[in-house]
Structure formats: structure tokens, C-alpha cells
Amino acid sequence: MERAERLLDLVALFLNAREVVSWADIQEAFPEDYAQGSAEANIRKFERDKADLLELGIALLYLQGEEREKDGYQLDRSGYYLPELGLRPDELAVLYAAGASALAEDAFPFRDDLAHALKKMAFAAGDESASAGRRGKAKGGRPSPSDPGFSRNWARQALLPAAGREGREALAGHLGALSGAVAARKRATLVYESLQSGERVKREVDPYGLVYRYGSWILAGYCHLRGGQRSFRVDRIRELSVNESKPRSPDYEIPADFELSKVAVARPWEYPRHAPIEATLWLSPDLAFLADRTFAGSRRAGKTKKGVTLALDVADGDALLRAVLPLGPGAEIVGPPELRARAREILEDLLVRHSAGRSLAAAAGRRRGRG
């Protein structure tokens, strides 16, 4: 029997078992794998399979029987099954919408797993969550420029993949390689381009985790060049390779006190890319809570029943726009004029693209109708 098939059958055996499974039971179920040759060779093969299952997160426990009970193995169900979340329909809808948004990103490193999870969520919720996640679109399923979802969906396309298709493909490849390195705890060698100086430096990094912050993927890990924990924007990585030797043996351990939530706490618009400017931002009453979250550290320039106005020190205007434009009509760049003009330029470009896309779709429909 092939190894992968044998492992799946082993899991099925233990999932269906109502009591501990003895070594004799296992040999009876797998006579060609564990009941031929020497006893020592059979046990070693089973131990290797147990280790493979453990790497997949499936632990088998050995239980010593008492009195008339037999000794044997049992699946550690507490580590195999996830607890019931018990989400309300509205919470499930929000979670589905967030997952669908991440799935829309070409560079998301866990697309297959996420798509599978969304299908399960939609099935469990009777597809109500999927319906909620699709709300806000114009007739025919296309976003309208007047909808809040228009700037959220289309501004993402204009700003996040700023490097073009080639840059998106490189980012997706790097995220995939780094997510694998984090899971296997394998050291990565990267050539990193500084945002400030443009200098490219080779780094040896122990990847601890990946996090998405304000439109950018951030890698956190131990930098051997600097001798301490550092954060790296993945889109600034120009070359990347992951140590492939001894794939089953980790190269490092992640410190027990490491917290991914505390990585890259500085806002992207605070990193120096141009001379600092003061930007003024208006938030509607519905989005005013973001003043103390997304835009924490900003100065209150005014507050009325119509919303709140904030003043921010900005050293990267495009980074601020990446955070503001996806919020829709409830957020507006008030000043300075050059940053406001840049926002208008982006949205007008998106409108042209969207109109062109609708025209092409309409023309294709007419051609199909004539055919």
C-alpha cells in the first residue's frame, strides 16, 4: 500500500474505533504493512507512520489497559477536532466577507485552504453568509462607483499591485515560500531593498511569522545580520531562497515570548519615503472609531455630528491612500491639495478601468447574442 493511502486508512481506523486499538488489531487491519517480516521491522514502520501523522497534527496516544481492558492506541481527539465556534449569522457573514476579500488577493498564500473553508462556511450557514458577503453590488454582480464596495474593491486593484503583474507574481511566490518556511521553521536567505536608501542587502533570517498590515505583507523574524528581531516588507524582497536541507528538521525555534500581533506597529505612512507633510482626514460618524485604531496617534482637528477630522504626519502619501481609499465614501482626504489630487487621480483611473471592463463585457454579450 502506498504511504499516503496507508496514513489515510490509519486515520480512518482510529476515527471509527469505539475503543482503544491494539497492536494486534492494527496488524489485522494492515497485514501487508505491519504483519510481514520481522516484528522489529513492523514496529519501526508503524513508529515512522506515527511520526508522519504527528507532523500533520494527528497524535496517537498509547493507553495502558487496566485489569481486563486491553492496551492500545487512541486518537487524541482534543488535538484533532476544533471546538464549535458558535458564531451568530451576522458574525458568520462578517467572517465570510473578510475571507472572500482575502481570497480576492492574488498574493494570498493560503488561497486553497481559505477557499475550502469558505465553502464549508457557506454550506453550514445555508449560503446566507455568502449572500451577505455579496451585498453592496450593483445589478448583474458588478460594483457601482456609488457603492462603498467600489473603492474598497477597485482601489485595492490600483494600489496594492503597484508593481504590475510581474510584481504580483513575485509577491505571491515569496509569500508561498515564506509561509512554508514559517511552518517548517526553515531559515531563509533574502536580498532586501531598503525603502529609504534603495540599497540591497543580503540577509539570513529565521522566519517567525507573516502578518498583513495596512495593505502590506510583513515578515517578522530573527535577522542574523543585525543580531535581533526585525520586520521586512515582503514586497521589498528582491531575491529569496529557503534552506532545503533536512526538510523534517527545524533550523530554529520561535521564542516563547514572540507575539505576531505586536509586529510592525508603526503605520506605513510614517516610514520616510518623501519629505513629511501634514495630511487632514475626515471620517464619517460610522467610521469615527477608526480614529483610535487604524489612525491611532493622529491629532483631532475637529469633531461634529457629521464626523471627525484628523491631522496626521505623513511621510508616504501612497501608503496613507492604501489605508483610506478602501474605506469608501465614509473617509476623505481633505488636504493637502496634492494628496487629495492624487486620490482623485486614482479613483478616476479606476472609474475608467471599470467602465472599459463593463463595455467589453457588454460587447462580448452582444457578440454571443448575435451568435
N, C-alpha and C positions, 0 to 999 in steps of 0.2 A: 504494500500500500504506500502511496506517495505520502511524504511527510505532512504537507498541508492538509490532505484529506484525513490523515490519522489524527492530527491535532483537533480538527473539527469534530470528528467522531468521538474523541475523548471528552470534549466539552459537552457534546450531546449526551453521552453516557452519564456524566455526573449531574447534568441538569435534570435528567429524567429519573435519577435514583432517589428512592424514598428513604434509604438508609445508607450507612457507610458502604463503600465499595471495596471489597477485599482484593488483595493481590491475585488470589485465585479467580475472582470474578473478572478482573482486568485481563488476565491471561486467556480466560474462556471467551471474552468478547473480541480479543485480538490475538488469535492463535498464531497467525503468520508473523506477527511482530514481536510478541513477548513470550511465546511458548516454544520457540525453536532455538537450538543451540544450547550453550551453557547457561546456567542460572545467573551467573555474574554478568554475562553479556546482556541478557534480557533486562536485568535490573538497571544496568548502566544506560541502556537505550531509553528506558522509561524515565530515568532521572534527567536525561537530556531533554526529553519531551516536556517534563515538568518545568524545567528551567525556561524552555521556549515559551510555555504558557504564561509563566510568571512575567516574562518580558512584555507580554501582551496585556498584562494587568489581570491575569486569571490565576489565582493562587489556589493550590490544593493543600488541604490540611490533613495531617495523619492523626487519627484518633485511636488511642489505646482502649480497647474494649474492656469492660468490667464484667466479671462473672461469666454469664452465658453470652454476652454480646461479643461480636467479632471485631477484630482490629480491621482498620481500613482507612480509605481516603474519602474526603468530602470536599465539595466545592465551598470556598469561603464566600458565601452569598452576600455578606455585608460589604465585601470589597468588589463584588461583581455587579450588583444592581445599584442603580441610583435611586435616592429617595424621591417620593412623589412630591412635586413642587407645589401643587395645589393653587395654580395661578387662576385669577379671575379672567373672564373673557376679555375685558379691556386691557388687562396686563399682558395676556397672551397676544393680543393684537399689536401692542407696542413692541413686544419682543419679536414678533414676526416681521413687523415693518423694519426694525433695526437690522434683522438678519438679511432681509431682502435688499436693504441698502448696501450692506457689506458685500452681498453676492454680486451686486452690480459693478463692483470694482474688479477690473481685470487682474489686478495685482494681489487680490486677497489670497493668502497662502493656503487656506483650508476650504476652498470652494466646494469640493466634492463632499466633504464631511458636513459642511453647512447646508448644502442643497438637500442632502439626505435627512438632516434634522428638520428642515423646514417642511419637507414632505410629511414627516411623522407628525409635526405640529398641526398641519392643515388637516390631516386625517383624524387626529384626536379631537380637533375642535369643530369637526364637521365643515371645514373650509371657511368658517366665519372669520378666522384670523386673517386668512389670505384675502378675503373680501375687504376687510378693514385696511389691510396694507395697501390695497389698490385704490382706495378712495382718494379724491382730490384730483383725478384726471378728467380731462375733457372727454366728450363723446368720441367713441372709437378707440379709447385707451391711450390717447396721446395727451401729454401735458399742455395746458394752455398758459400763455405768458402771464395771464392774470391770476393763475393759481399759485399758492405758496410753494407747491411742489415744483413749479417750473424752475425757479432759481436754485432750488436745492438739487434737482437732478441735472440740470444743464450747466450750472456754474461749476459743478464737480467735474464735468467733462472738459470744461475750458481751462480750469486752474490746476487740478491735480495731475493730469498727464501732460504737464507743460513741456516735457522733453520730447513729445511726439511718440509715435508708435514704437520706435526703436527703444526709447527710454522706458516706456511702459513694460515692454517685454523684458528688458534688463532688470527692472524693479521686481517684476513677478518672479523671474528666475532667482534673484538674490533672496527674496522672501522665502521661496520654497526651500532653498539650500539652508538658510539660517534657521528656519523652523525645524528642519531635520536635525541640524547641529544642536539646537537647544534641547530637543527631545532625547538625543543620544549623548549629549554632553561631550561633543567633539570640538576641538579647537579650530578656529577659523583664521585664515590669513587674508587680509584685505588691503587694498590700496584706497585710501580715503582722501577725498579732496576737501580741503578746508573751505568753509563758506566765506570766511573773512579774507584770507590771502590767496585762495585758489591753489595753494601748494598741495601736492600729492605726496602722501607719506605711507609707507608700508607698516601695517600694524598686525601683531599677533594678539588675538582676542579670544577669551573664553566666554562664549555667548550665554548670558543668564536668562534673557527673555526679550520678547518683542512686544511693543505697545504702540497703539495708534493715538497720536496727539495732534489735534488741530490741523488735520489734513496731511500729516507726515507720519511715516512709519519710523519708529525709533528702536535701535538695538541697544540694549544695556548689557554690559559685561565687564570683565576684568581685562584691562589693556596692559600687556606686558611691557610695552614701550614706556608708558607713563607710570607704571607701577601702582595702579589703583583702578577703581571702578570708573568707567566713563560711559557716555552715551553717544551714539552715532546715528545720524540720519541716513536711512538705508538708501535714499535717492542720491546721496553723495558718495556712495561706494562705487568705485570705477572698476575694480577687479576683485574677485572673490574666489577662494578655494577652501574646502573643508577637509580636514585630515581624514583620510580614508583607511589608514592602517588600524588594525584591531577594532573593527566596527562594533563589536559587542563589549568592548572595554572603554569606559568613560575616561576622558583625559583630565577631568577636574570635577570638583563637587561645588554646587552652588551654596554659598554661605547661608546658614540658617536664618540670619537676620536680614536677608535681602528681601526688599518689598518692591515689586514691579510698579505698584501704584504711586511710588514716590519718585519715579524716573522722569526726567525731562519736565520738571515743574515750571521752568521758565517758558513763557509764551513765545511762539515762533516769531512774532512781530517784534520781539525785544532783542533778537540776535542781530548784531550790526551787519547790515548789507548796504546801507546808504546813510547819509547824514540824518541824525534823529530829527523827527518832526512831531508836532503835536496834532493828533487827529481827534476829531469830535464825532461821536457815535450816538445815534438816537435809537432807543429800544421802546417798543410798544409796551403797554401795561402787561400784556400776556407774556412778554419776554423779559420783563424787568428783573426777574430773578437771576438772569444770566450775568447781571452786573457784579454779583458776588461769587460767581462760579467761573464761567468762561473768561470774563473780563475782570477777574479779581485783581486788585491793585490799581484800578483806574480811579480817577477823581470824579466825583459827582459835580457836573457843571449845571445841573438843573433837574427838577422833578416836578411834574404836574400830573393832572388826571389823564393827560394824553401820552404819558410815558416819561422815561428818564433819559437825560442826556449825560454822556460820559466824555471825559477827556483822557486820552492815552498817549504815552510817549512811544512812538513807533520808529523802529529802525529798519523794518522790512515791510513796505506797504502791501506788496502782493500777499504776504503771509497773513496780514490782517484781513484782506479781502477774502482769502480762502476760508476764514472763520465767519465772516459777516454775510457774504452773499448767499450761502446755503440756508440762512435763516429766513429768507423770503422777505415779503413786504413789511414784516414787523421789525426789521433792522435797516438802518440807513446811515450811510456815511455823509455827515453834514459838512465836514471840512477836513483838511484844506482843499481848495478848489482842484489842485492837481490830482489828489487821490480820489475825489468824487468823480472827476472826469475819467479816470482810469476805470472806476467801477461802471460808469455809463458805457464806456467803450467795450468792456467785456460783455455786458448784458445785451448791447446792440448786436455784437458779433454773434452771440448765442441765438438771438431772435432771427438773424439772417440764416444761420445754420438750420434752425428749426423750421423756418418757412421753406427753405430749399428741400429739406427732408420730406415735408408734407407734400410739396409739389411733385417730387419724384415718386412718392407713394401713390399720389392721385393719378399721375401719368401711367404708372405701372398698372393701376386698376383699370384705367380706360383701355389699355392695350389688351388686358385679359378679357375685358368685356367685348372688345371687337373680335377677339379670337374665338 
